[in-house]
């Protein structure tokens, strides 16, 4: 049923575009709002009738869930706004802001539940238990478990951190309601009232989950680096085209889910006709966008392939200074030499030490030429 609903929302599209992502996010938010409002109303009635603070708190939690779903809906709606003069890359990061808001709401709810539960421990009150209460709580757990699966699956399909956060919140609700039900059963069988203690434990669990969600949603806003697998796939894709001798200085810019821009430098034979090289670069950029949806811009670095020995020699010597060091764009003129030096991110040597030792190495072979070095930090730069 879940997969059928997701396929219906996405109209069977396995690689949804920005418009399809927005429609899917809005649909998911509306579905979750309806589910949470119904659960809130039912639990509030049952909890007040039974005099159970944990059931009433659980109903309030559902109401706040509906509020967070409204935030998600607004996030998807604002993120779908087209680019304008002030925001030339669109408004996709609104979705990250919505995810952060949902995470903060989760944290606040957990802490509020802890406060109410401590009050319940200090002033315990008897609570009632009936078959109706058990049915309501079990039904709530079933609905929330479905919402967790639905949001997680749809969030993975469209790459939405907001829906993944909503799925985590639904998981927390399953745990919360399960604890409430367990306490009600224990109280009925043994007379031991654990309502407040369970509330504290569940509240702390929700708060901890919310803090984790905050960390996850803040990361892309701060400029989270893409995975090593993504970097390697982009690099391998570029190098698979004829005429590409090397690739470096890859930069990935994330302006929201489905709105990725990337730039890189590619090395090509400088003796080949520039128009032919430009055609290859155009093909790479066009194919990359068609396959991934991301925009790729490549910069052409001509390489003198008539005598590659100097660059190979220098590359070998530089690698001896520190594992992972590499060079590219070596230029040697009558009165100068220059090249780019790439320092891996895990290198422990300082920039000054690396530059000094590299210049000394270059001077061994070209003592009469002043050396100009541009230091890059790793194959990947991220913004």
C-alpha positions in Angstrom: 0.0 0.0 0.0 2.8 2.4 0.9 4.7 1.8 -2.3 1.5 2.1 -4.3 0.7 5.5 -2.7 4.3 6.8 -3.3 4.2 5.7 -6.9 0.8 7.4 -7.3 2.2 10.6 -5.8 5.3 10.5 -8.0 3.3 9.2 -11.0 5.8 6.4 -11.3 8.7 8.7 -11.9 11.9 7.1 -10.6 13.9 10.3 -10.9 11.6 13.1 -9.9 12.4 16.7 -10.9 12.0 19.7 -8.7 8.4 20.1 -9.5 7.6 16.5 -8.8 9.6 16.7 -5.5 7.5 19.7 -4.5 4.2 18.0 -5.2 5.4 14.9 -3.3 6.5 17.0 -0.3 3.2 18.9 -0.2 1.1 15.7 -0.5 3.1 14.0 2.3 2.7 17.0 4.5 -1.1 17.2 4.0 -1.4 13.4 4.6 0.5 13.7 7.9 -1.5 16.8 9.0 -4.7 14.8 8.6 -3.4 11.8 10.4 -2.0 13.8 13.3 -5.1 15.9 13.8 -7.3 12.8 14.0 -4.9 11.1 16.5 -4.7 14.2 18.6 -8.5 14.5 18.9 -9.0 10.8 19.8 -6.2 10.7 22.3 -7.3 13.9 24.0 -10.8 12.6 24.6 -9.5 9.2 25.9 -6.7 10.7 28.0 -9.0 13.3 29.7 -11.5 10.6 30.4 -8.9 8.3 31.9 -7.1 11.0 33.8 -3.7 10.0 32.2 -1.2 12.8 31.8 0.9 10.6 29.5 -2.0 10.0 27.1 -2.9 13.7 27.1 0.7 14.6 26.6 0.8 12.1 23.7 -2.2 13.9 22.2 -0.5 17.2 22.5 2.5 15.7 20.9 0.4 14.7 17.9 -0.9 18.3 17.7 2.6 19.6 17.6 3.4 17.0 15.0 0.6 18.5 12.9 2.2 21.9 13.4 5.6 20.6 12.3 3.9 19.2 9.2 2.6 22.6 8.5 6.1 23.9 8.7 7.2 21.2 6.3 4.4 22.2 3.9 5.5 25.8 4.0 9.1 24.7 3.5 8.3 22.7 0.4 6.2 25.6 -0.9 8.8 28.3 -0.4 11.6 26.0 -1.7 9.7 25.7 -5.0 9.8 29.4 -5.7 11.7 30.1 -8.9 15.1 31.8 -9.0 15.1 35.6 -9.0 17.6 38.4 -9.1 18.3 38.2 -5.4 18.5 34.4 -5.3 19.8 33.3 -8.8 20.2 29.7 -7.7 16.6 29.4 -6.4 15.1 29.0 -2.9 15.8 25.3 -2.3 17.5 25.8 1.1 14.1 26.7 2.5 13.6 23.0 2.8 16.6 22.7 5.0 15.3 25.5 7.2 12.0 23.6 7.4 13.9 20.5 8.5 15.7 22.5 11.1 12.4 23.9 12.4 10.9 20.4 12.7 14.0 19.2 14.6 13.8 22.2 17.1 10.1 21.4 17.6 11.0 17.8 18.4 13.6 18.9 21.0 11.1 21.3 22.6 8.4 18.6 22.9 10.8 16.2 24.5 11.9 18.7 27.1 8.3 19.8 27.8 7.3 16.1 28.3 10.1 15.7 30.8 8.9 18.8 32.7 5.3 17.5 32.8 6.4 14.0 33.8 8.5 15.3 36.7 5.4 17.1 38.0 3.4 13.9 37.6 6.0 12.0 39.7 5.9 14.7 42.4 2.0 14.6 42.5 0.9 11.2 41.2 -2.7 10.7 40.3 -4.4 7.4 39.6 -5.2 6.7 35.9 -7.9 4.5 34.4 -7.4 1.7 32.0 -9.9 0.1 29.7 -10.1 -1.8 26.5 -11.0 1.4 24.6 -7.7 3.0 25.8 -5.7 0.0 24.7 -7.4 0.0 21.3 -6.8 3.7 20.8 -3.1 3.5 21.8 -2.5 0.4 19.6 -4.2 2.1 16.7 -2.1 5.2 17.2 1.1 3.1 17.1 0.0 1.4 13.9 -0.8 4.8 12.2 2.5 6.3 13.4 4.4 3.2 12.2 2.9 3.6 8.8 3.7 7.3 8.7 7.3 6.5 9.6 7.6 4.0 6.8 5.8 6.3 4.3 7.8 9.4 5.1 11.1 7.5 5.2 10.5 5.8 1.8 9.3 8.9 0.1 12.1 11.0 1.7 14.6 8.6 0.2 13.0 8.6 -3.2 13.0 12.4 -3.5 16.1 13.1 -1.3 14.2 15.1 1.3 15.8 15.7 4.7 12.5 17.2 5.9 10.5 14.0 5.3 13.3 12.0 6.9 13.0 14.2 10.0 9.3 13.6 9.9 9.8 9.9 9.7 12.1 10.0 12.7 9.5 12.0 14.6 6.9 9.4 13.8 9.3 6.7 15.1 9.6 8.6 18.3 5.8 8.7 18.6 5.6 4.9 18.3 8.1 4.6 21.2 6.2 7.2 23.2 2.8 5.6 22.8 4.3 2.1 23.4 5.7 3.4 26.7 2.3 4.9 27.7 0.5 1.6 26.9 3.1 -0.4 28.9 2.7 1.8 31.9 -1.1 1.6 31.7 -1.0 -2.2 31.6 1.5 -2.4 34.5 -0.6 0.0 36.6 -3.7 -2.1 35.9 -2.0 -5.4 36.8 0.3 -4.4 39.7 -1.1 -1.1 40.9 2.3 0.4 40.4 2.0 3.9 38.8 5.0 4.4 36.4 3.3 7.0 34.3 5.5 9.9 35.3 8.8 7.9 35.2 7.9 6.6 31.7 7.2 10.2 30.6 10.7 11.3 31.7 12.4 8.5 29.9 10.4 9.0 26.7 10.9 12.8 26.9 14.6 12.4 27.2 14.6 10.0 24.2 12.6 12.5 22.1 14.9 15.4 23.1 18.0 13.3 22.2 16.5 12.4 18.9 15.7 16.0 18.2 19.3 17.1 18.9 20.4 14.5 16.5 18.0 15.8 13.9 19.3 19.4 14.5 22.8 18.3 13.8 21.8 16.5 10.6 19.8 19.4 9.3 22.3 22.1 10.2 25.1 20.3 8.4 23.9 21.0 4.8 23.2 24.6 5.7 26.8 25.0 6.8 28.2 23.4 3.6 28.3 19.7 4.1 30.8 17.9 1.9 29.3 15.3 -0.4 30.2 11.6 0.1 33.5 10.2 -1.2 31.4 7.9 -3.4 29.8 10.9 -5.0 33.1 12.6 -5.6 34.6 9.5 -7.1 31.6 9.0 -9.3 31.8 12.5 -10.7 35.5 12.2 -11.3 35.2 8.8 -13.0 32.4 10.1 -15.1 34.5 13.0 -16.4 37.5 10.9 -17.0 35.5 8.4 -19.0 35.3 10.8 -22.0 37.8 10.7 -24.8 40.5 13.4 -24.6 40.3 14.0 -20.9 43.7 13.5 -19.4 42.9 14.5 -15.8 40.4 16.3 -13.6 40.9 18.4 -10.5 39.5 21.3 -8.4 36.0 19.8 -8.2 33.6 22.1 -6.3 30.1 21.1 -5.3 27.5 23.7 -4.3 24.3 22.6 -2.7 21.4 25.0 -3.0 18.8 22.6 -1.7 17.6 19.1 -2.5 17.7 18.6 -6.2 19.6 21.8 -6.8 23.2 20.9 -7.0 25.9 22.8 -9.0 29.4 21.5 -9.6 32.5 22.9 -11.3 35.8 21.2 -12.1 39.0 21.7 -14.2 39.8 19.2 -16.9 43.2 18.7 -18.5 43.2 18.1 -22.3 45.8 18.0 -25.0 46.7 21.6 -25.9 47.7 20.5 -29.4 44.2 19.3 -30.3 41.9 21.8 -32.0 40.3 24.0 -29.3 36.9 23.7 -30.9 37.0 19.9 -30.6 38.0 20.0 -27.0 35.2 22.5 -26.3 32.7 20.1 -28.0 33.9 17.3 -25.6 33.4 19.5 -22.6 29.9 20.5 -23.8 29.0 16.9 -24.1 30.2 16.1 -20.6 28.2 19.0 -19.1 25.1 18.1 -21.0 25.2 14.4 -20.3 26.0 14.9 -16.6 22.9 17.1 -16.2 20.7 14.6 -18.0 21.9 11.7 -15.8 22.0 13.4 -12.4 20.0 16.6 -12.6 22.9 18.6 -11.3 24.5 21.4 -13.3 28.2 20.9 -14.2 30.6 23.6 -15.5 34.0 22.6 -16.7 37.2 24.7 -17.1 39.6 23.6 -19.8 43.3 23.4 -18.9 45.5 22.7 -22.0 48.4 20.4 -21.4 51.6 20.1 -23.4 51.8 16.4 -24.2 54.9 16.6 -26.4 57.1 16.2 -23.3 55.3 15.1 -20.2 58.6 14.0 -18.5 59.1 17.1 -16.4 55.7 16.9 -14.9 56.0 13.2 -14.2 59.4 13.7 -12.6 58.1 16.6 -10.4 55.0 14.6 -9.4 57.1 11.7 -8.2 59.4 13.9 -6.2 56.4 15.8 -4.6 54.8 12.5 -3.6 58.0 11.6 -1.7 57.4 14.7 0.5 54.0 13.5 1.7 51.8 10.7 0.6 48.9 12.1 -1.4 50.5 15.3 -2.6 50.0 15.8 -6.4 50.6 18.5 -9.0 48.9 19.7 -12.2 49.1 22.5 -14.7 52.9 22.6 -14.9 54.1 25.5 -17.0 57.8 26.1 -17.8 58.9 29.2 -19.7 62.2 30.8 -20.5 62.2 32.7 -17.2 59.6 31.2 -15.0 57.8 28.0 -13.9 54.5 27.5 -12.3 52.2 24.7 -11.2 49.3 23.8 -8.9 50.0 21.7 -5.8 47.2 19.7 -4.3 47.4 19.0 -0.5 45.2 16.2 0.8 42.8 17.1 3.6 44.4 14.6 6.0 47.9 15.9 5.5 49.5 16.9 8.8 52.3 19.2 7.3 51.7 22.9 7.4 51.1 24.8 4.1 54.4 26.7 4.7 56.4 23.5 5.1 54.9 21.9 2.1 55.5 24.9 -0.1 59.1 25.3 1.1 60.0 21.7 0.5 58.3 21.6 -2.9 60.2 24.8 -4.0 63.5 23.2 -2.9 62.6 20.1 -4.8 61.8 22.0 -8.0 65.1 24.0 -7.6 67.0 20.8 -7.8 66.1 20.5 -11.5 65.4 24.1 -12.5 67.7 26.1 -10.2 67.6 29.1 -12.6 63.8 29.5 -12.7 61.7 31.3 -10.1 58.9 29.0 -9.0 55.3 30.0 -8.5 53.1 27.5 -6.7 49.3 27.7 -6.2 48.3 25.5 -3.3 45.0 23.7 -3.5 43.5 21.6 -0.6 42.4 18.2 -1.9 40.6 17.2 -5.0 37.3 18.5 -3.6 36.4 22.0 -2.6 32.8 22.4 -1.2 30.6 25.3 -0.8 
